[in-house]
């Protein structure tokens, strides 16, 4: 049907079956049969034939007006799909949590740019919740987020990049602020900064789970900061504590102390998430580069413990 419609549009453009057949590299009889089959499909005449050529009927004009844009959209979609299948997509839209950029994303992007210099990278610093929404609406191709991979496994393809230890932000004048490590049990009775579920899905549940399992206490949450900076302000000014993944260590601010958690199983997952069936070559290279970055970070942590 698509070939017949293309041929029909060519006939209208040329105004002649003979010229259209030449342009399409068909015999005139073969083109005539295609036009007859198309007219049979729509149930009426599409072309008026005369000694000077052919002209579209009212139905022919209607078909051309409607199918011309449809074919243009179809051609554009097929071109993009071919690029994706061949790994030649011109852009890769990446969402990420900013705290994970230094250790994991930036080294991976260096590798990716070397392997695919023609690919345009669009980077979006987004919370996990914002990344999930962007993935669902097709605004990003891949997301790098913490603790959300398990929640998305049914809808998206996911891969674990790293499992990292926890740390806690304490007020600078806290009695534990000078310690090299702190056990979760020592934080019993503290007020923990809450996370917005829309921005950090699963965060509060993970904190409560860790405190209950390893600290043997029920956590008390306060506040609902809109950003990490606001969360650190609550720590500094309201004598709260904030439990986060280890890669957030670069985001410490004034008035707070950052202490690693001693409990070895108090860990967080860093996951990469993407639309099912969309693993083009640049994306595949990014996934491999992220795994490489994670391996190097794991080696550094082990070396620091020695």
C-alpha positions as CSV (number, residue, x, y, z in Angstrom):
1,X,0.0,0.0,0.0
2,X,2.8,2.5,0.9
3,X,4.5,1.8,-2.5
4,X,1.2,2.4,-4.3
5,X,0.6,5.7,-2.5
6,X,4.2,6.8,-3.3
7,X,3.6,6.0,-6.9
8,X,0.2,7.8,-6.9
9,X,1.8,11.0,-5.5
10,X,4.5,10.7,-8.1
11,X,1.9,10.5,-10.8
12,X,0.2,13.6,-9.5
13,X,3.5,15.5,-9.4
14,X,4.4,14.5,-12.9
15,X,0.9,14.8,-14.4
16,X,1.7,11.9,-16.6
17,X,1.8,8.1,-16.2
18,X,4.7,7.9,-18.7
19,X,6.9,10.5,-16.9
20,X,6.0,9.0,-13.5
21,X,6.9,5.5,-14.7
22,X,10.2,6.7,-16.0
23,X,11.0,8.5,-12.6
24,X,10.0,5.3,-10.7
25,X,12.0,3.0,-13.0
26,X,8.7,1.1,-13.8
27,X,7.0,0.1,-17.0
28,X,3.9,2.2,-17.7
29,X,1.7,-0.9,-17.6
30,X,3.1,-1.9,-14.1
31,X,2.4,1.6,-12.8
32,X,-1.2,1.5,-14.3
33,X,-1.8,-1.7,-12.5
34,X,-0.7,-0.1,-9.2
35,X,-3.1,2.8,-9.7
36,X,-5.9,0.4,-10.5
37,X,-5.2,-1.6,-7.3
38,X,-5.1,1.6,-5.3
39,X,-8.4,2.8,-6.8
40,X,-9.9,-0.7,-6.0
41,X,-8.7,-0.3,-2.4
42,X,-10.3,3.1,-1.8
43,X,-13.4,2.1,-3.8
44,X,-13.4,4.8,-6.5
45,X,-11.5,6.7,-9.1
46,X,-8.5,8.7,-8.1
47,X,-7.2,9.8,-11.5
48,X,-8.8,11.3,-14.6
49,X,-7.0,10.2,-17.7
50,X,-6.9,12.4,-20.9
51,X,-4.9,12.9,-24.0
52,X,-2.7,15.5,-22.2
53,X,-2.0,13.4,-19.1
54,X,-3.7,12.7,-15.8
55,X,-5.3,14.8,-13.1
56,X,-6.5,13.8,-9.6
57,X,-10.2,13.5,-9.0
58,X,-11.8,15.0,-5.9
59,X,-11.0,11.8,-4.1
60,X,-7.4,11.9,-5.5
61,X,-6.9,15.4,-4.2
62,X,-8.2,14.3,-0.7
63,X,-5.9,11.3,-0.7
64,X,-2.8,13.4,-1.7
65,X,-3.6,16.0,0.9
66,X,-3.8,13.5,3.7
67,X,-1.2,10.9,2.7
68,X,1.6,13.4,1.8
69,X,2.2,14.5,5.4
70,X,1.8,10.9,6.6
71,X,4.5,9.6,4.3
72,X,6.8,12.4,5.3
73,X,6.3,11.5,9.0
74,X,6.8,7.8,8.1
75,X,10.0,8.5,6.3
76,X,11.4,10.6,9.1
77,X,10.5,7.9,11.7
78,X,12.1,5.2,9.6
79,X,15.3,7.2,9.1
80,X,15.6,7.7,12.9
81,X,15.0,4.0,13.5
82,X,17.6,3.1,11.0
83,X,20.1,5.4,12.8
84,X,19.2,3.8,16.1
85,X,19.5,0.3,14.8
86,X,22.9,1.1,13.2
87,X,24.1,2.8,16.4
88,X,24.3,6.1,14.5
89,X,21.9,8.2,16.6
90,X,23.2,11.8,16.7
91,X,22.3,12.4,20.3
92,X,22.2,10.7,23.7
93,X,20.1,12.4,26.4
94,X,21.4,11.5,29.8
95,X,19.7,12.2,33.2
96,X,21.8,11.9,36.3
97,X,21.9,12.7,40.0
98,X,24.6,15.4,40.3
99,X,26.2,13.8,43.3
100,X,27.2,10.8,41.3
101,X,28.7,12.8,38.4
102,X,32.3,13.2,39.7
103,X,33.0,9.6,40.5
104,X,30.9,7.7,37.9
105,X,29.4,9.8,35.1
106,X,32.3,12.2,34.2
107,X,34.9,9.4,33.7
108,X,32.4,7.4,31.7
109,X,31.6,10.4,29.5
110,X,35.3,10.9,28.7
111,X,35.4,7.3,27.4
112,X,32.2,7.8,25.4
113,X,33.3,11.0,23.8
114,X,36.5,9.3,22.7
115,X,34.6,6.4,21.2
116,X,31.8,8.4,19.6
117,X,33.0,12.0,19.0
118,X,30.1,12.7,16.6
119,X,27.4,11.9,19.2
120,X,25.9,15.0,20.8
121,X,25.5,14.5,24.5
122,X,22.6,16.3,26.3
123,X,23.1,16.2,30.1
124,X,20.3,16.8,32.6
125,X,21.0,17.1,36.3
126,X,17.7,15.7,37.7
127,X,16.5,14.1,40.9
128,X,15.6,10.4,40.6
129,X,11.9,11.3,40.6
130,X,12.5,13.8,37.8
131,X,14.4,11.2,35.8
132,X,11.6,8.7,36.1
133,X,9.1,11.2,34.8
134,X,11.5,12.2,31.9
135,X,12.0,8.5,31.0
136,X,8.3,7.9,30.9
137,X,7.7,10.9,28.7
138,X,10.7,10.2,26.4
139,X,12.6,13.3,27.4
140,X,15.8,11.4,28.2
141,X,17.2,8.2,26.9
142,X,19.0,7.0,30.0
143,X,19.0,7.8,33.7
144,X,21.6,7.4,36.4
145,X,20.0,7.3,39.8
146,X,20.2,5.9,43.3
147,X,17.8,3.4,44.8
148,X,15.2,3.7,42.1
149,X,16.3,0.8,39.8
150,X,14.4,-1.9,41.7
151,X,11.2,0.3,41.5
152,X,11.5,0.5,37.7
153,X,12.6,-3.1,36.8
154,X,9.1,-3.9,35.5
155,X,8.9,-0.9,33.1
156,X,12.5,-0.3,32.0
157,X,15.8,-2.0,31.5
158,X,18.1,-1.5,34.5
159,X,21.6,-2.3,35.4
160,X,23.4,-1.9,38.7
161,X,26.4,0.4,38.4
162,X,27.6,0.2,41.9
163,X,26.7,-0.6,45.5
164,X,28.2,2.1,47.8
165,X,28.6,2.5,51.6
166,X,26.6,5.0,53.6
167,X,27.7,8.2,55.2
168,X,26.0,10.5,57.6
169,X,26.0,14.3,57.7
170,X,26.1,15.6,61.3
171,X,26.1,19.1,62.8
172,X,29.7,20.2,63.2
173,X,29.2,20.5,67.0
174,X,27.6,17.0,67.3
175,X,29.3,14.7,69.9
176,X,30.0,12.2,67.1
177,X,31.3,14.7,64.6
178,X,35.0,14.0,65.4
179,X,34.7,10.2,64.9
180,X,36.2,8.4,62.0
181,X,33.2,6.1,61.7
182,X,29.8,5.8,63.3
183,X,27.5,2.8,63.7
184,X,23.8,3.3,62.9
185,X,22.9,2.2,66.4
186,X,24.7,5.3,67.7
187,X,22.2,7.5,65.9
188,X,19.2,6.2,67.8
189,X,17.2,9.2,69.0
190,X,18.4,11.5,66.3
191,X,16.0,13.3,64.0
192,X,16.7,12.2,60.4
193,X,16.1,14.6,57.5
194,X,13.3,13.3,55.3
195,X,13.3,13.0,51.5
196,X,10.5,14.1,49.2
197,X,8.9,10.9,47.7
198,X,8.3,12.6,44.4
199,X,12.0,13.5,44.1
200,X,13.6,10.6,45.9
201,X,11.3,7.6,45.6
202,X,12.2,4.9,48.0
203,X,14.6,7.0,50.0
204,X,12.7,7.2,53.3
205,X,11.8,3.5,53.1
206,X,15.5,2.7,52.7
207,X,16.6,4.8,55.6
208,X,13.9,3.3,57.8
209,X,14.9,-0.2,56.7
210,X,18.6,0.4,57.5
211,X,17.9,1.9,60.9
212,X,15.5,-0.8,61.9
213,X,17.7,-3.7,60.7
214,X,21.2,-2.4,61.7
215,X,20.4,0.2,64.4
216,X,17.5,-1.6,66.0
217,X,15.4,1.6,66.2
218,X,12.5,3.2,64.5
219,X,13.6,6.4,62.6
220,X,12.0,9.8,63.2
221,X,11.9,12.0,60.2
222,X,11.7,15.8,60.1
223,X,11.4,18.4,57.3
224,X,11.0,17.9,53.5
225,X,13.8,19.8,51.9
226,X,13.5,20.6,48.2
227,X,17.3,20.0,47.6
228,X,20.4,18.6,49.1
229,X,21.5,22.1,50.1
230,X,18.3,22.6,52.0
231,X,18.8,19.2,53.7
232,X,22.3,20.2,54.8
233,X,20.8,23.5,56.2
234,X,18.5,21.4,58.4
235,X,21.5,19.4,59.6
236,X,23.5,22.5,60.4
237,X,20.6,24.6,61.9
238,X,18.1,22.1,63.3
239,X,20.5,19.6,64.8
240,X,19.3,16.8,62.4
241,X,21.2,14.1,60.7
242,X,21.1,13.1,57.0
243,X,21.9,9.6,55.8
244,X,23.1,9.3,52.2
245,X,25.2,7.2,49.7
246,X,28.9,7.6,49.9
247,X,29.2,9.4,46.5
248,X,27.6,12.4,48.0
249,X,30.8,13.1,50.0
250,X,31.7,15.9,47.5
251,X,28.6,17.9,48.4
252,X,29.4,18.7,52.0
253,X,28.8,22.3,53.1
254,X,29.7,24.6,56.0
255,X,28.5,23.7,59.5
256,X,28.3,20.0,59.0
257,X,30.6,17.0,59.4
258,X,30.6,14.0,57.1
259,X,31.2,10.6,58.8
260,X,31.2,7.2,57.1
261,X,28.8,4.6,58.5
262,X,30.7,1.6,60.0
263,X,27.9,-1.0,59.3
264,X,29.2,-2.8,56.1
265,X,25.7,-3.7,54.9
266,X,24.4,-0.1,55.1
267,X,24.7,0.3,51.4
268,X,23.0,2.1,48.5
269,X,22.6,1.1,44.9
270,X,23.5,3.3,42.0
271,X,21.5,2.1,38.9
272,X,21.4,3.1,35.2
273,X,17.9,2.9,33.7
274,X,16.8,3.1,30.0
275,X,13.9,2.4,27.7
276,X,13.5,-1.3,26.8
277,X,14.8,-2.1,23.3
278,X,16.8,1.1,22.9
279,X,20.4,-0.1,23.4
280,X,22.1,1.7,20.5
281,X,25.9,1.5,20.3
282,X,26.6,4.8,22.1
283,X,24.3,3.8,25.0
284,X,25.9,0.4,25.2
285,X,29.3,2.1,25.3
286,X,28.1,4.4,28.1
287,X,26.9,1.4,30.1
288,X,30.2,-0.3,29.8
289,X,32.1,2.9,30.7
290,X,29.9,3.3,33.8
291,X,30.8,-0.2,34.9
292,X,34.5,0.6,34.4
293,X,34.1,3.8,36.5
294,X,32.4,1.8,39.2
295,X,35.3,-0.8,39.2
296,X,37.9,2.0,39.7
297,X,35.9,3.6,42.5
298,X,35.6,0.2,44.2
299,X,39.3,-0.3,44.0
300,X,39.9,3.1,45.5
301,X,37.7,2.4,48.4
302,X,39.4,-0.9,49.1
303,X,42.8,0.8,48.9
304,X,41.7,3.5,51.4
305,X,40.7,0.8,53.9
306,X,44.1,-0.9,53.8
